[in-house]
């Protein structure tokens, strides 16, 4: 424990709190040097987050970033990145402050400067060349900002003629205009990047030469100059408690477009709306609730309950005082935003409410329903003023026309209709589409409407004629919601392809994409009134706040090498030097564990790779796939050595300890034992005493038993030699009743072959006695499906991964958690190296995480495991 941490720990609570408020005193005194030193001290950061909250620490950085605080801009930029890392992980750190070192390292590793000893060991010419290469590849943050700003301004100026021409030409020329804009954008990007880097290269070189010639490159700078390096060095030496150290930048880096994540809903986020003053966002969810959030702090202000089914539509009155929500329970509710109380409930629709809009004067509500109608309501009295009947199918979208007397709706009947809001009569059909209409938005002048349909079409149409003016392309799937910035220069769309994309509305050019919702489609998006931030909601149960001003910034996140599909299986070679990952994209990647870089990619399967095994001699890889094959690969050469063809999809595969046989588990419940050399079937195991697909299969280390987990929550144990079933074990729920709806996703056997751990979709991890077939203990340490489990070579620790986005290390004997690491999406697979400390995990986004368990070697003896 450091001196600072020891002093803080020994202080009385009141005095400790005063000490943690030191940044305020230093800011008031104008002591910038001590303030920035305190805010890059890991022990202070750790103490404040543990004792108070992440948000209070985030506010401390705001003090240091004030213009009147005497801290250099370069150091302030470092402080912004540290603040950003804390803010991005605030939802995790608020509940689990122990994850601080993992979260900071995962988000700041990309910004780590070149290592000091590495530079000092080189000649000055090598140092200079290294610095120039680093400058060119990763210029200073301030220069990146200048490049992005210059590019943005140049594009805005040079695009005006194209925008003018685009408005004058017929729609058939829109493709040519769009391509011209793309070429122009690429030219501006390259030109600004090269020209500005060359302009600033001369003074940069001069400065470096002066420093190197004086031979005090590092001595000339105070110790706190490399603030991020200093902070990361401190946290990596942290030994107060075990933690999982990311060996690669496992998380979205700080300084990217993502500002923060809002967690609170327990099910899908379906709708969001932002208050007119831009300070609050309201979300509606499948969990039947609405949550009011503070956009700046991410705090939950109110949770509104009262609906009896999913909340699918949300709107806020122009004065920002009331919320209107629509639900699958067929009702519309009006809420007081300050106290969260229900003001009124409007009943009249026969089926679920799909969309809500409020007139600009705040007097009327328009609701769209699955019952094929729109209804216009008096917001003050709750009276239904009229019902709009014309659609033949469910009405999914509605938008108020700027003249307030008209409304436009669309739905599953693929037609846009303009209505008279006063009497509910249809005025005209604007346009028909080939697929259901998913989202619409009207420009301020009331002349254009943006329409997204279920066939991925995204068009700008003339409301009076229905003519298509522009086609906006870029999403890989349909769009669920559209939002336009207040200056009408950009449009933001939320899509089922799990991204949020931004276009220049004037000419239809895609400007950028925000990736961060990895757990399912993005269902909703809204933009703050100042046009600087967007808020999205998704099927991953979260809301995310994005910085729209950074859409042109080059992302450090793009350089990550990963699969294009989820990582379904992982294995590590016996020598611990290589990891092998299999993915739903049908590929297999071989990774070097020391460098964490891919060595080879194998492609032969044409469907998802479900399971990976390595022969004990480390020479061959065995892969199973939904294409009904098991393939044997030469690990070093990447050549296929043979294929084993099955009648059904193969879910799991394992290899015997002598490398002579493989065992595969099939969708039809059969287990097949194959001779690896002759590729012939030795035995096929099946029995009517169990049911379900074989989701996981393993062989005990002593070679005596085959154990399988099924999709019906059963464990089946066979005698390997005879092939006879020894036991079929039902997994019981908390009421001691067998529930066949669970799926056993993964199993792992202890090194002594005596015990087994099963991971199930019922959120449980269970420890079993293999000989007796009895459950020893069960652990509910995850909050969602448990997808994978592995046991360390010592047999004392287990690693499990889950849909709850976590990788957990825990004691096998008691279930006590040793270390925990939260990532940004569901984790599907895991493996532990032979050293018992290196852990590899694969997630839904395709990323492979390399982690090391730190601090545990000093704590295995005598630690409280209860």
Buried (B, 14 or more C-beta within 10 A) or exposed (E): EBEBBEBBEEBEEEEBEEBBBBBBEBBEEEBBBEBBBBBBBBBBBBBBBBBBBBBBBBBBBEBBBEEEBEBEEEBBBBBBBBBBBBBBBBBBBBEBBBBBBBBBBBBBBBBBEEEEEEBEEEEBEEBBEBBBEEBEEBBBBEBBBBBBBBBBEBBEEBBEEBBEBBEEEEBEEBEEBBEBBBEBBEEBBEEBBEEBBEEBBEEBBEEBEEBBEEEEBEEEEEEBBBBBBBBBEBBEEBEEEBBBBBBBBBBBBBBBBBBBBBBBBEEBBBBBBBBEEBBBBBBBBBBBBBBBBBBBBBBEBBEBEBBEEBBBBBBBBBEBBBBBBBBBBBBBBBBBBEEBEBBBEBEBBEEBBBBBBBBEEBBBBBBBBBBBBBBBBEBEEBEBBBBBEBBEEBBBBBBBBBEBBBBBBBBBBBBBBBBBBEEBEBBEEBBEBEBBBBBBBBBEEBBBBBBBBBEBBBBBBBBEEBEBBBBBBBBEEBBBBBBBBEEBBBBBBBBBBBBBBBBBBBBBBBBBBBBBBBBBBBBBBBBBBEBBBBBBBBBBBBBBBBBBBBBBBBBBBEEBBBBEBBBBBBBBBEEBBBBBBBBBBBBBBBBEBEEBEBBBEBEBBEBBBBBBBBBBEBBBBBBBBBBBBBBBBEBEEBEEBBEBEBEBBBBBBBBBEEBEBBBBBBBEBBBBBBEBEEBEEBBEBBBEEBEBBBBBBBBBBEBBBBBBBBBBBBBBBBEBEEBEBBBBBEBBEEEEEEBBEBBBBBBBBBBEBBBBBBBBBBBBBBBBEBEEBEBBBBBEBBEBBBBBBBBBEEBBBBBBBBBBBBBBBBBBBEBBBBBBBBBBBBBBBBBBBBEBBBBBBBBBBBBBBBBBBBBBEEBBEEEEBE
